[in-house]
Amino acid sequence: MRGSISGCLLDPTSGDRLSSPEVMLYRIGVIGETRASIDERGFFTFADLPHGEYSLAIYDPHFAPHYERIILGENEILDNLHISLTPAGFLSGQILDEEGRPPQKCWFTLLRAGERRGRAGYISDSGDHQVSTDGSFSSPPLLPASYCLRFAGILQKLTMDRSEPAHLFMQKRVFDFIYPNANDIGGAISFDIQSRQTVSGLQIRIPRPVWHTVRGRVVGELPAERARISVMFTRDIGTLEPVGGGSGASMQPDGTFEHVAQSGRYSVEICEFSPPEPSGRTYILRRYGTAAIAVADDSSGFEIQVSSPATD
């Protein structure tokens, strides 16, 4: 006989048992999950479990997500869990450009105070969420907390200046900001969401994207073959983990590079990539060094010192 975990879910206000949530069990360090059925009395059971460490996850459209870490001993039976869920809050609105048009594509991220790997600071609450084609957005169920909103995406097509290179024209359409128009979490306006509260009708305007040219040089121990070495920029918005993707510039044979970036702080990393696979995918072979820079206008003269590489 092996171990088991069972219990019931409760509405904290009425005390009623809940049968609508999804209940998932993840074994720490093992890929995959197990889903439990909830009977009409609100009970769930996970049976035939090996001993180890587990994460119990509960999802419901009306309650904030609930996560519980459980250490299960050899043949241990945990059969009396009573879990009260927290009624969720919600945040919704619409995002439009300066002319009142929705963006072509847009994602938003909810940022709140929290912990990651023993460090306290701002974290992404639930990853990135897509905005609708009409610019409307709505959060998933939220715990009571103070939230900041980051938006990133592409504006609708503009009238193209035929004398302008296509890549510069595209840059004018790419935006990335924290509400109302901040590069860093320190300049954001937050929203205090309470349990059972819906903050709706927010009207967000997309600030006009401003891009700057950054020029610099990489110096130090680099291989003679430099065709696959890139200078990768990852934006630092003041969160514990990176939020959003990075971008990069090719390094020239003499170590120089040129990149375009919006205002803000960046972590810059020198990476050597693999040759493309048949699918076109590449991956990082070696990392040569990192630096932190601040971009406020067109800049040149950045110098990044690298040393012997670390192999991934």
C-alpha positions in Angstrom: 0.0 0.0 0.0 1.3 3.4 -0.9 0.3 6.9 0.3 -2.7 9.1 -0.5 -3.9 12.7 -0.2 -7.5 13.6 0.2 -9.7 16.4 1.5 -12.3 19.0 0.6 -12.5 22.6 -0.6 -14.5 25.3 1.2 -15.9 28.7 0.5 -14.5 30.7 3.5 -17.6 33.0 3.7 -20.4 30.4 3.6 -18.5 27.4 4.7 -20.0 25.4 1.8 -18.0 22.7 0.1 -17.0 23.5 -3.4 -17.2 21.0 -6.3 -16.3 23.3 -9.2 -12.5 23.9 -8.8 -9.8 21.9 -10.7 -7.4 20.1 -8.4 -3.9 19.2 -9.7 -1.1 17.4 -8.0 2.6 17.8 -9.1 5.4 15.7 -7.7 8.4 17.9 -7.2 11.2 17.1 -9.6 9.0 14.9 -11.8 7.4 16.1 -15.1 3.7 15.9 -15.4 0.7 16.3 -13.1 -2.3 14.3 -11.9 -5.9 15.7 -11.9 -8.4 14.7 -9.3 -12.2 14.5 -9.7 -14.3 16.3 -7.0 -17.5 14.5 -6.0 -20.8 16.2 -5.2 -19.7 16.6 -1.6 -16.6 18.5 -2.5 -14.1 15.8 -1.8 -11.0 14.9 -3.8 -8.5 12.0 -3.6 -5.1 11.2 -4.9 -4.2 7.6 -4.3 -1.3 5.2 -4.8 1.4 7.9 -4.3 5.1 7.2 -3.7 6.6 9.1 -0.8 8.1 12.5 -1.7 7.4 16.2 -2.0 4.3 17.4 -3.8 2.6 20.6 -4.9 -1.1 20.8 -4.7 -2.7 23.3 -7.1 -6.3 24.5 -7.1 -7.9 26.6 -9.8 -11.3 28.1 -10.1 -12.7 31.1 -12.1 -14.2 32.7 -8.9 -11.3 32.1 -6.5 -7.6 33.0 -6.4 -5.3 30.1 -7.3 -4.2 28.1 -4.3 -0.9 26.3 -4.0 0.1 24.0 -1.1 3.4 22.2 -0.6 3.0 18.7 0.9 5.7 16.3 2.1 4.3 12.7 2.0 6.0 10.0 4.0 6.3 6.3 3.1 2.7 4.8 3.0 1.4 8.0 4.7 -2.3 8.7 4.5 -3.4 12.4 4.5 -7.1 12.2 4.5 -8.5 15.2 6.2 -7.3 18.3 4.4 -9.8 21.2 4.6 -8.7 24.0 2.3 -10.5 27.3 2.3 -10.1 29.2 -1.0 -9.8 33.0 -1.3 -12.5 34.8 -3.3 -10.7 36.4 -6.2 -10.5 40.0 -7.4 -10.3 41.1 -11.0 -8.8 43.9 -13.1 -10.0 44.8 -16.6 -10.0 47.6 -19.2 -9.0 48.6 -22.7 -5.7 49.7 -24.2 -5.6 51.9 -27.3 -2.9 54.0 -29.1 -2.8 57.8 -29.3 -5.4 57.8 -32.1 -7.8 55.5 -30.2 -7.0 52.3 -32.1 -6.2 49.0 -30.5 -2.7 47.6 -31.0 -2.1 44.9 -33.6 -0.8 42.6 -30.9 -0.4 43.1 -27.2 0.3 41.2 -24.0 0.0 42.3 -20.4 1.8 41.1 -17.2 0.6 41.6 -13.7 3.5 42.5 -11.3 3.2 42.3 -7.5 5.3 42.0 -4.4 6.3 38.4 -3.7 9.2 36.0 -3.3 11.4 34.0 -5.6 14.0 31.5 -4.4 14.2 33.2 -1.0 14.4 36.8 -2.3 11.7 39.4 -1.8 10.7 41.9 -4.5 8.4 42.3 -7.5 7.4 39.2 -9.4 5.2 38.2 -12.3 1.9 37.1 -10.8 0.8 34.7 -13.6 2.9 35.2 -16.7 1.9 37.0 -19.9 -1.8 37.3 -21.0 -3.0 38.3 -24.5 -5.1 41.4 -25.1 -8.2 41.0 -27.3 -8.2 42.3 -30.9 -10.4 45.3 -29.7 -7.8 46.2 -27.1 -9.8 44.9 -24.1 -8.1 42.9 -21.4 -9.1 41.1 -18.2 -7.0 39.5 -15.5 -7.2 36.0 -14.3 -8.5 35.5 -10.7 -6.2 37.5 -8.4 -5.2 37.3 -4.7 -5.8 40.5 -2.7 -2.7 42.5 -3.4 -1.3 45.7 -5.1 -0.7 45.1 -8.8 1.3 47.0 -11.5 0.6 46.5 -15.2 3.2 46.0 -17.9 2.1 46.1 -21.5 4.2 45.1 -24.6 3.2 44.6 -28.2 3.0 46.0 -31.7 1.0 49.1 -32.9 -1.2 49.1 -36.0 0.7 49.7 -39.2 1.7 53.3 -39.8 2.2 55.2 -43.1 5.7 54.1 -44.1 8.4 56.6 -45.1 9.8 54.9 -48.2 13.2 56.5 -47.5 13.4 54.8 -44.1 14.9 51.3 -43.7 12.2 48.7 -43.0 13.7 47.6 -39.7 13.6 51.2 -38.4 10.0 51.6 -39.5 9.1 48.4 -37.6 10.8 49.6 -34.4 8.4 52.6 -34.3 5.6 50.2 -33.8 7.0 48.1 -30.9 6.1 49.3 -27.4 6.9 48.1 -23.9 6.0 50.1 -20.8 4.7 49.9 -17.2 1.5 51.8 -16.6 1.2 54.8 -17.0 4.5 55.3 -18.9 7.4 54.0 -16.8 10.5 52.0 -17.7 10.9 50.7 -14.2 8.6 49.4 -11.5 9.6 52.4 -9.4 7.7 54.7 -11.7 4.5 52.7 -11.9 1.0 53.4 -10.6 -0.4 50.3 -8.9 -3.9 49.0 -8.3 -5.0 47.7 -4.9 -7.3 44.7 -5.5 -9.4 43.4 -2.7 -11.1 40.0 -2.4 -14.4 39.9 -4.4 -13.6 43.3 -6.0 -13.6 44.0 -9.7 -11.7 47.1 -10.9 -13.0 47.6 -14.5 -13.2 50.3 -17.1 -9.5 51.2 -17.1 -8.6 53.2 -20.2 -4.9 52.7 -21.0 -3.1 54.9 -23.7 0.0 53.5 -25.3 2.8 56.1 -25.1 4.6 56.7 -28.4 7.6 54.3 -28.6 11.0 56.0 -28.5 14.1 54.0 -29.6 17.8 54.9 -29.1 20.9 53.6 -30.9 23.5 52.0 -28.7 27.0 51.5 -30.0 29.9 49.8 -28.2 32.8 47.4 -28.3 33.5 44.0 -26.7 37.1 43.5 -25.6 38.9 40.6 -23.9 39.3 36.9 -24.6 37.2 36.0 -27.6 37.7 33.3 -30.2 39.1 34.1 -33.7 35.9 33.0 -35.3 33.3 35.5 -34.2 30.5 35.1 -36.8 28.1 33.5 -34.3 28.7 35.8 -31.3 25.9 38.2 -30.4 25.4 40.9 -27.8 22.2 40.1 -26.1 20.1 42.8 -24.3 17.6 41.9 -21.6 15.5 44.7 -20.1 15.6 45.2 -16.3 12.3 46.6 -15.1 13.0 46.1 -11.4 11.6 42.6 -11.0 13.3 39.6 -9.4 13.2 37.7 -12.7 13.3 38.9 -16.3 9.9 39.8 -17.7 9.6 39.7 -21.5 12.0 38.5 -24.1 15.4 39.8 -25.0 17.0 40.9 -28.3 20.4 41.0 -29.7 22.9 42.5 -32.1 25.7 40.7 -34.0 29.2 41.5 -33.0 31.5 42.6 -35.8 35.0 41.1 -36.4 36.6 44.1 -34.6 34.4 43.6 -31.5 32.0 46.5 -32.3 28.2 46.3 -32.1 25.2 48.5 -32.8 21.8 47.9 -31.2 18.5 49.8 -30.8 16.7 49.9 -27.4 14.1 51.8 -25.6 15.0 53.9 -22.5 15.7 51.9 -19.4 18.2 49.6 -17.7 19.6 46.5 -19.5 21.6 43.4 -18.7 24.0 42.8 -21.6 25.4 39.4 -22.2 28.0 38.2 -24.8 26.9 34.8 -26.1 28.2 32.4 -28.8 25.4 30.5 -30.6 25.4 27.2 -32.3 25.0 26.8 -36.1 21.3 26.6 -37.1 19.7 23.2 -36.9 17.5 22.0 -39.9 14.5 23.6 -38.1 16.4 26.9 -37.9 16.7 26.7 -34.1 20.0 27.8 -32.5 21.1 27.6 -28.8 23.7 29.2 -26.7 27.1 27.4 -26.7 29.1 29.7 -24.5 28.6 32.8 -22.4 31.6 35.2 -22.2 30.5 37.9 -19.8 27.8 40.3 -18.8 27.5 44.1 -18.1 24.7 46.4 -16.9 24.0 49.6 -18.9 21.4 52.4 -18.8 19.9 53.7 -22.0 18.5 57.3 -22.0 19.4 58.6 -25.5 21.6 57.7 -28.5 24.9 56.5 -26.9 28.3 55.3 -28.0 31.5 54.2 -26.3 30.1 51.4 -24.2 32.9 48.8 -23.6 32.2 45.3 -22.3 35.1 43.3 -20.9 34.8 39.5 -21.3 36.9 36.6 -20.0 37.1 32.8 -20.5 33.7 31.5 -21.5 31.4 29.3 -19.5 29.9 26.4 -21.5 26.2 25.7 -21.2 
